[in-house]
Amino acid sequence: MPPSSARSMTKSATNVSIRRDLLDAARNSKINLSATLEHALTERLREMEQRRWREKNHESIAAYNKHVEKHGVFSDGNRSF
């Protein structure tokens, strides 16, 4: 996953293909294409990382949820809410 201070990272020029109407609309709206793509890629990578983590840990999560369902959590008798 990209670091949060992506501005300090070295950038590379690349070519992408974008529908002409979207490109024209973005330019007319003064949207920074590089920043928009970086943001979208960062979000997509974060989502993929979260999905991989959930898939990797799904058995442990299910076991924990089953334990809590059967036994509750340690603070059940101490909570005031």
N, C-alpha and C positions, 0 to 999 in steps of 0.2 A: 504494500500500500504506500502511496506517495506520502512524503512528510508534509506536515502542515505548513511549513515555511517553503512552499514550492517556488517562491520568488527568488530564492537564493540558488536554485538549481540551474545548471547550464541548460540552455534551450537549444533545440535542433530544428532546423527548417525541414518541412515535410510537405508533400503534396497530398491533397484530399480532393475527392470529387463530391460536389454538392449540387443539388438541383438549382438551376439558374434562378427560378423564382424565389427560392429561399435565400440565395446569396444576394440577390437584388434587394429583397425586403430587409435583410440584415444590414446591408450597407446603407440603405435609406434611413434605417433606424439608428445608425451609428453604433451598431453592436460590435464589440471587439471579438472577432472570430476566434482568435487564439485563446483568449481568456475563457470564452464560452466553451470551447472544446476541452480545455484543461479541466474546467469545473465539471463538465459532463463525464469525462473519463475518470476523474477522481471519485465521483459519486458511484459510477458503474463498478469501478474496482472495489470500492468499499462494500457495495451490495454483494458482489461476488465473494469477497472475503468472509462476510457474515454468513452467507449461504454455505460456504465450505466448512466454516466453523460449526454451524448447526448440524450439518451432515456428519461431520467427524465426531461430534459429541452427542448425537441424538440418543444413543443407548444410555449414556450416563444421565442425561436429562430425564429420560423416561423412568429410569430407576429411581432417581431422586423424587420425581413427581409421585411415583407409586409409594415411596416411603412416606412422604408428607401426607398423602391421602390416607394412609393407614395409621400413621403415628402422630401426625400434626408436625408443627415446628417447635423448636426449643422454647420459643417465647410465648407460646399459646397461653400459659397461665399468668404471664407477666404483663401482657399488653393492656392498655386502658382504652384502646380504640376499637 
